[in-house]
Amino acid sequence: MTDYSTLSNNIKRRIFHYCEKLGSGLSRPKQKFIADMTYGILGSQSSHLTKMARSLNENIALDKTVERLSRNLMNFDDTEALTENYFNAIKSHFDDKTVLLIDDSDISKPYSRKLEGLCKVRDGSTGEITDGYWTVGVSALTANKKQPIPVYSRVYSSTEQEYVSNNHEALKALEFVSTRFSNNNIRALDRGYDSGTFFNYFISKNEKFIIRTVGNRNCEYNGQTILINELAHKYKGKFSLKFESKDGEKLNCKISIVPVSLPKHLDTPLNLIICRGFGKEPLLLLSNLESDDPRLCVTIVKVYLMRWRIEEYYRFKKQAFNFEKFLVRSLDSIRNLDMLLSMTIGFIGVLSEKVNDSIEVKQIIQASKRLYGLALFTFYAISDGLANIFSKSRTGIKPFFLKPKPSPQLTLWKTV
């Protein structure tokens, strides 16, 4: 039988040490605020400050706790230091083979009228144009379990005065990872990044990439300019890859690899990967990966398919914590909430690496009470388990910041 009191204290201590790393070099009030937000998000499974405040179990009026969280969220200005501390806390889970997943998303707020900087976005769930915010993020797959840990996240609006373009925001994300990861770490991107802007960036930086391309792009093949679609129709697939989709459907893909180059980068050899089996139209990928292994194309397809993990991360962020239902109004508060939520999910990602190695993490999974067993994407189970464990606790994270009281016992002699 699980001792939830001991388990809860052990996890709180783990969260406390994690937040100590995040708040390294910051003032004590800001360290407490980071811990309150991290624990509040995990305990409430929500982006509502009121629900976070309830999970903190403080012996003061609830509105005072909410007021404190709201004030600190709006005024927090050490984002650069916090971001650097966060990366230092998680970087041990990455290596030279870590795949970096870059993608944008949206925050849909169709019924909001008072939020600062609302702009028009395309709701990824419905395809409709609505009010909200754009986001760009980078997740890095962990070395062992290939779980997506967020390393960069930014909320922005096209109505901001300093806004340039969505591509400009994406380039800032790429610059962030360029300074922290090796050129050999593969960058995997979807069709939205099939642009000369990003090809120019990766080629100038000599970084490895896999980009899903569109069929109406020109490429150079055997000294001739040809549409990628026309070139793809000439190849029916030399290599096979058996793949099981998220719906359980078993697919037998046929893959070809064709050496090409881009008209503006004739001196940079690329490979066009043509993968048939995912639908009526083939999956088309452009990559600068090179290898003597003839099955390089199969490896590239496998790596690209890992890109779906960032979509799972975005879905988890919105569903498990109701991120699109936040109630803070200022753009600074929204950005800080997004940053702290991403770092909290990073803590879940760190725990997910220890699913098979840590008794404590196994107890968290057990507390989640899964109906159909543990899925490959373990974030939901860990989040549910943590919330269930903390719901049985009478105290929050605050006692770990209190100094121990001196012992009332009298000292009988003084040591020299």
Secondary structure as GFF3:
##gff-version 3
##sequence-region A 1 416
A	DSSP	alpha_helix	4	22	.	.	.	ID=ss1
A	DSSP	alpha_helix	28	44	.	.	.	ID=ss2
A	DSSP	alpha_helix	49	56	.	.	.	ID=ss3
A	DSSP	alpha_helix	62	75	.	.	.	ID=ss4
A	DSSP	alpha_helix	79	90	.	.	.	ID=ss5
A	DSSP	three_ten_helix	91	93	.	.	.	ID=ss6
A	DSSP	beta_strand	100	108	.	.	.	ID=ss7
A	DSSP	beta_strand	119	122	.	.	.	ID=ss8
A	DSSP	beta_strand	129	141	.	.	.	ID=ss9
A	DSSP	beta_strand	148	156	.	.	.	ID=ss10
A	DSSP	alpha_helix	166	178	.	.	.	ID=ss11
A	DSSP	beta_strand	187	189	.	.	.	ID=ss12
A	DSSP	three_ten_helix	191	193	.	.	.	ID=ss13
A	DSSP	alpha_helix	196	205	.	.	.	ID=ss14
A	DSSP	beta_strand	209	212	.	.	.	ID=ss15
A	DSSP	beta_strand	218	221	.	.	.	ID=ss16
A	DSSP	beta_strand	224	227	.	.	.	ID=ss17
A	DSSP	alpha_helix	228	232	.	.	.	ID=ss18
A	DSSP	beta_strand	239	244	.	.	.	ID=ss19
A	DSSP	beta_strand	250	262	.	.	.	ID=ss20
A	DSSP	beta_strand	265	276	.	.	.	ID=ss21
A	DSSP	beta_strand	283	287	.	.	.	ID=ss22
A	DSSP	alpha_helix	296	305	.	.	.	ID=ss23
A	DSSP	alpha_helix	308	320	.	.	.	ID=ss24
A	DSSP	three_ten_helix	323	325	.	.	.	ID=ss25
A	DSSP	alpha_helix	331	352	.	.	.	ID=ss26
A	DSSP	alpha_helix	359	368	.	.	.	ID=ss27
A	DSSP	alpha_helix	379	390	.	.	.	ID=ss28
A	DSSP	three_ten_helix	398	401	.	.	.	ID=ss29
###
